[in-house]
Amino acid sequence: MSKQLIEQKINKGEKLLAVLVDPDKVTLDIEAPAWQLVTRHAPDLFLVGGSLLVRGNVHETVLWLKKHFSLPVWLFPGNYLHLTPAADALLLLSLLSGRNPEFLIGQHVVAAPIIRQMQLPAIPTAYLLIEGHASTTVAYISNTQPIPGNKIDIAVATAMAAELLGFQMLYLEAGSGANLPVPTEMISAVRQAVQLPLIVGGGIRSAEILREIYQAGASIAVIGTAWEENPSIIEAMITTKNKFNAAL
């Protein structure tokens, strides 16, 4: 049901905020200041996952989030090992900006029987890695070259291909820890070219950047590193999001 609720909000034009929870980087302690801030200034949903998990456990993280928060929890997997039936939905990512078959279809073939067995609602999502002027884990692990930030025509054509191929969502990603977010000019051009719900993440380090991302046409903005490094930023982010939605 969480998938339908999120889709309904997007269809009404609401701007949403997701917090990316990397099991390798967070401490699951509800009394910790970061989680107390999230309790008071709740996002619309959690994404759980990362390009590389060494110590963290996706299943335990999802169960913990669902125990302490009444929010949708979606998977943002780096590979087929990052799956759990405890999640509300799965962003089934296909890295369309790259040419590595492992992340275009290879992982999906391995994951498909598992997803079916788990009865996990899957959202086919076209994943476009955009240059963020920093080395990112996703670029290294996936062995793919990001789309340059000034090559808007490539991003637009790839987004069009995603829509024609039947993907249900589009994710523009500058990468975890990116120095710069996805350019607003690129977001705007993609927004005008396709009707798919548009997720934008990476490099969103301030409420001002978030406002620009929303203005450019993002449906869902994702914050991760900024929240990990400065948990109090969640209040300003939620305030910015609410101002947009109050104007609807």
C-alpha positions as CSV (number, residue, x, y, z in Angstrom):
1,M,0.0,0.0,0.0
2,S,2.9,2.4,0.7
3,K,3.8,2.4,-3.0
4,Q,0.3,3.5,-3.9
5,L,0.3,6.2,-1.3
6,I,3.6,7.7,-2.5
7,E,2.3,7.5,-6.1
8,Q,-0.9,9.4,-5.1
9,K,1.1,12.2,-3.5
10,I,3.3,12.5,-6.6
11,N,0.3,12.5,-8.9
12,K,-1.1,15.4,-6.9
13,G,2.1,17.3,-7.5
14,E,3.5,17.1,-3.9
15,K,7.2,17.3,-3.3
16,L,8.6,14.4,-1.2
17,L,11.7,14.0,0.8
18,A,13.4,10.6,1.3
19,V,16.2,9.8,3.8
20,L,18.7,7.3,2.5
21,V,19.8,5.0,5.3
22,D,23.0,3.1,4.6
23,P,23.3,0.2,7.0
24,D,27.1,0.6,7.0
25,K,27.0,4.2,8.1
26,V,24.2,4.5,10.7
27,T,23.8,3.5,14.3
28,L,20.4,2.0,15.1
29,D,19.8,3.8,18.4
30,I,16.4,5.6,18.6
31,E,17.8,7.8,21.4
32,A,20.6,9.1,19.2
33,P,20.2,12.8,18.3
34,A,20.0,12.1,14.6
35,W,17.0,9.7,15.1
36,Q,15.4,12.0,17.6
37,L,15.5,14.8,14.9
38,V,14.0,12.4,12.4
39,T,11.2,11.6,14.8
40,R,10.3,15.3,15.1
41,H,10.9,16.2,11.5
42,A,9.8,13.0,9.6
43,P,10.5,12.6,5.9
44,D,8.0,10.9,3.5
45,L,9.9,7.7,3.2
46,F,13.2,5.9,3.9
47,L,15.4,4.3,1.3
48,V,17.6,1.5,2.6
49,G,20.8,0.3,0.9
50,G,24.1,1.3,-0.6
51,S,26.5,0.4,-3.3
52,L,28.7,-1.6,-0.9
53,L,27.7,-3.1,2.4
54,V,30.4,-4.4,4.6
55,R,29.2,-4.4,8.2
56,G,25.5,-3.4,8.0
57,N,22.5,-5.6,7.6
58,V,19.7,-4.5,5.3
59,H,17.1,-6.8,6.9
60,E,17.8,-5.7,10.4
61,T,17.8,-2.1,9.4
62,V,14.5,-2.3,7.7
63,L,12.9,-4.1,10.7
64,W,14.3,-1.4,13.0
65,L,13.0,1.4,10.9
66,K,9.5,-0.2,10.7
67,K,9.5,-0.7,14.5
68,H,10.2,2.9,15.3
69,F,8.6,4.9,12.4
70,S,5.3,4.7,10.7
71,L,6.8,5.5,7.3
72,P,7.3,3.6,4.1
73,V,10.6,1.8,3.8
74,W,11.8,1.1,0.3
75,L,14.9,-0.8,-0.8
76,F,17.7,0.9,-2.7
77,P,19.9,-2.1,-3.4
78,G,23.4,-2.3,-4.6
79,N,23.0,-5.9,-5.7
80,Y,20.7,-8.9,-5.2
81,L,22.0,-9.7,-1.8
82,H,20.5,-6.5,-0.4
83,L,16.9,-7.8,-0.5
84,T,14.5,-8.4,2.3
85,P,10.7,-9.2,2.4
86,A,10.4,-6.8,5.4
87,A,10.5,-3.8,3.1
88,D,7.4,-2.1,1.7
89,A,8.8,-1.9,-1.9
90,L,11.9,-2.2,-4.0
91,L,13.4,0.3,-6.4
92,L,14.4,-2.2,-9.1
93,L,17.3,-0.2,-10.5
94,S,18.7,-0.6,-14.0
95,L,21.8,1.6,-14.6
96,L,20.8,2.9,-18.0
97,S,23.5,5.5,-18.1
98,G,26.2,2.9,-18.1
99,R,27.1,0.0,-20.4
100,N,27.9,-2.6,-17.8
101,P,25.4,-5.5,-18.5
102,E,25.8,-6.7,-14.9
103,F,23.8,-3.6,-13.7
104,L,21.6,-3.3,-16.7
105,I,20.1,-6.8,-16.5
106,G,22.6,-9.3,-14.9
107,Q,21.7,-8.6,-11.3
108,H,18.0,-8.5,-12.2
109,V,18.1,-12.1,-13.6
110,V,19.6,-13.4,-10.4
111,A,17.2,-11.3,-8.2
112,A,13.9,-12.0,-10.1
113,P,13.1,-15.4,-8.5
114,I,14.1,-14.1,-5.1
115,I,11.8,-11.0,-5.5
116,R,8.9,-13.2,-6.6
117,Q,9.4,-15.6,-3.7
118,M,9.5,-12.6,-1.2
119,Q,6.4,-11.2,-2.9
120,L,8.3,-7.9,-2.8
121,P,6.5,-5.0,-4.7
122,A,9.1,-3.9,-7.3
123,I,9.2,-0.5,-9.0
124,P,11.2,-0.7,-12.2
125,T,13.5,2.4,-12.0
126,A,15.8,3.8,-14.6
127,Y,19.0,4.8,-12.8
128,L,21.1,7.5,-14.4
129,L,24.5,8.3,-12.8
130,I,25.4,12.0,-13.3
131,E,28.8,13.5,-12.8
132,G,29.1,15.0,-9.3
133,H,32.7,16.2,-9.5
134,A,33.8,13.5,-6.9
135,S,34.8,9.9,-7.0
136,T,31.7,7.9,-5.9
137,T,31.3,4.4,-4.7
138,V,28.5,3.6,-7.2
139,A,30.7,4.6,-10.2
140,Y,33.6,2.5,-8.9
141,I,31.5,-0.6,-8.0
142,S,29.4,-0.5,-11.2
143,N,32.4,0.3,-13.4
144,T,30.4,2.9,-15.3
145,Q,31.1,6.4,-16.4
146,P,28.7,9.1,-15.3
147,I,26.9,11.3,-17.8
148,P,28.8,14.7,-17.8
149,G,26.7,17.4,-16.2
150,N,26.9,19.5,-19.3
151,K,25.6,16.7,-21.6
152,I,22.0,17.5,-21.0
153,D,21.0,16.0,-24.4
154,I,22.4,12.6,-23.4
155,A,20.4,12.6,-20.1
156,V,17.2,13.6,-21.9
157,A,17.6,11.0,-24.6
158,T,18.3,8.3,-21.9
159,A,15.3,9.4,-19.9
160,M,13.1,9.2,-23.1
161,A,14.4,5.7,-23.7
162,A,13.5,4.7,-20.1
163,E,10.0,6.0,-20.6
164,L,9.6,4.1,-23.9
165,L,10.9,1.0,-22.3
166,G,8.2,1.1,-19.6
167,F,10.1,2.1,-16.5
168,Q,7.9,3.5,-13.8
169,M,10.4,5.9,-12.2
170,L,13.5,7.8,-13.1
171,Y,16.4,8.4,-10.7
172,L,19.0,11.0,-11.4
173,E,22.0,10.3,-9.1
174,A,25.1,12.4,-8.5
175,G,26.4,9.8,-6.1
176,S,26.8,9.6,-2.4
177,G,29.1,12.3,-1.2
178,A,29.0,14.2,-4.5
179,N,30.5,17.7,-4.4
180,L,27.8,19.0,-6.7
181,P,24.2,17.9,-7.1
182,V,22.6,17.1,-10.5
183,P,22.5,20.3,-12.5
184,T,19.1,22.0,-12.3
185,E,19.2,22.6,-16.0
186,M,19.4,18.9,-16.6
187,I,16.6,18.2,-14.1
188,S,14.4,20.7,-15.9
189,A,15.1,19.4,-19.3
190,V,14.4,15.8,-18.3
191,R,11.2,16.9,-16.5
192,Q,10.0,18.5,-19.7
193,A,10.9,15.5,-21.8
194,V,9.2,12.7,-19.8
195,Q,6.2,12.1,-17.5
196,L,7.8,9.7,-15.2
197,P,8.1,10.5,-11.4
198,L,11.6,12.0,-11.0
199,I,13.9,11.1,-8.1
200,V,17.0,13.2,-7.6
201,G,19.8,12.4,-5.2
202,G,23.4,13.1,-4.4
203,G,25.0,16.4,-3.4
204,I,21.9,17.9,-1.8
205,R,23.7,19.5,1.1
206,S,21.4,22.5,2.0
207,A,17.8,23.6,2.1
208,E,18.6,26.1,-0.7
209,I,19.9,23.3,-3.0
210,L,16.8,21.3,-2.1
211,R,14.6,24.2,-3.1
212,E,16.3,24.5,-6.5
213,I,16.0,20.7,-7.0
214,Y,12.2,20.9,-6.4
215,Q,11.8,24.0,-8.6
216,A,13.6,22.2,-11.4
217,G,11.0,19.4,-11.3
218,A,12.1,16.7,-8.9
219,S,9.3,14.7,-7.4
220,I,11.4,13.0,-4.7
221,A,14.6,14.4,-3.4
222,V,17.0,12.1,-1.5
223,I,19.4,13.1,1.2
224,G,22.0,10.8,2.8
225,T,25.5,12.2,3.4
226,A,24.2,15.6,4.4
227,W,22.0,14.1,7.1
228,E,24.7,11.7,8.2
229,E,27.2,14.6,8.7
230,N,24.7,17.1,10.0
231,P,21.5,15.5,11.3
232,S,20.0,18.9,12.3
233,I,19.7,19.7,8.6
234,I,16.5,17.6,8.4
235,E,14.5,20.4,10.0
236,A,15.4,22.9,7.3
237,M,14.8,20.3,4.6
238,I,11.3,19.5,5.9
239,T,10.5,23.2,6.2
240,T,11.5,23.7,2.6
241,K,9.4,20.8,1.4
242,N,6.4,21.9,3.3
243,K,6.5,25.4,1.9
244,F,6.4,23.9,-1.6
245,N,3.4,21.7,-0.8
246,A,1.6,24.5,1.0
247,A,1.4,26.4,-2.2
248,L,-0.4,23.6,-4.1
